[in-house]
Amino acid sequence: MHIVTSVGPLVSLIAGILILVVPRLLNFIVAIYLIIIGLLGLFGGHLH
């Protein structure tokens, strides 16, 4: 079993797929993505 240790690429992949499916979600997805990346940056991004 492989555990994903890097959240950024996974979030961006999901966001990209959602944008392709529903282009109107672009602003919402980008905002959520930036918030998540910002929080990970502030708190170190390590969930060990």
Protein Blocks (a to p, Z undefined) as FASTA:
>chain_A
ZZdfbfklmmmmmmmmmmmmmmmlmmmmmmmmmmmmmmmmmnoopaZZ
